[in-house]
Amino acid sequence: MYEQGVIRPPSEASSLLVRVTRNCPWNQCIFCPAYKGTTFSRRTVEEVKKDIDSMAVEYSGYANMIKSAFLQDADSLVLKTADLLEILTYLRERFPALDRITSYARSTTLKRKSVEDLKQLKDAGLTRIHVGMESGSEKVLKMIKKGITPEDIIAGGRNVVSAGISLSEYIMPGVGGKAFSEEHAKETARLLNVIEPDFIRVRTFAMHPQSPMQALVKDGTFVPMTDEEIVAEIRLLVSSLNEMRSYFSCADFSLNLLMHVDGRLDEKKGYMLEELDKFLSLTKEQKQAYSLLRRSSYMQYPIDVVYNDELMKQILPEIERLEKKDEDGFNKYIKTLMSYQLPQPQTDEWK
Ligand code: SF4
């Protein structure tokens, strides 16, 4: 038997999951249900080694086919460097075919680690770190209680890049709401241009029904954005990013409306802007039809699907029905569909 945490990045779907800490040491972000209702704890090196042994037995028939591992949960780098080195070394001994080991980490934790420590971790096999920066705007970071500053994000990110470890920064269009949308896009781009991460992974914001952000909606502090407004925000973000070698990725997360806006900025920035503009130039009804199609399933569609008359004949009455049902009924329905894709908190008390 061995422990496993509740989440991992989509890009780690086929990775061995090795739990080195439990849950999130911060756990206060008001948009994030993943670890609510849980308590953070560090696992001992001995506990983790026992888990690795159990996995090695379970996968003994095909251990040589396991090429990647992910260290759980939300911030594995909080462990002492010496402990992580021991875990990484042991993991590679028991699974010698591993050529990729990755982890989540918080910017504040990465800022505290020296480049020298990170280089040692890289030499022991840590190949990629995933960081949820969400926004480069100080105001947005404060509003969502992220517990990090733009300076933390830059310092932590630059430490990882300087150590030669691959870096994925996760950003969250829409999380600033209408009031901060422009600042959110511009400041996020400003930080990413300084950090130059290997991957910029887009995670379009969706609100969980239990999220404390619902209270901000009620008091008017947070005004949720429509799909169209979020696409416009992403357009501003992409146009503000340098043509650097970072890979801008919408493809690995189904809450991103335009999943095909995806590619290296030094090769495909022009193409991505064209696709975003193509969507923004549609009529209101065409945009709504596209949103409804995408949000009703996990299927991806080219934007041109809205020129299919037969399909539009089926969709438009449904849009009309939703619009009549309630004030802002269409957008409310889209938001409900989006919220179904979020992880569930492990408590009913999260508010
Ligand atoms: S977003 Fe990350 S840091 Fe914030 S509570 Fe969730 S897991 Fe923890």
Residues whose N, C-alpha, C, O or C-beta is under 5 A from the ligand:
A	BS01	SF4	C24 W26 N27 Q28 C29 C32 A74 G132
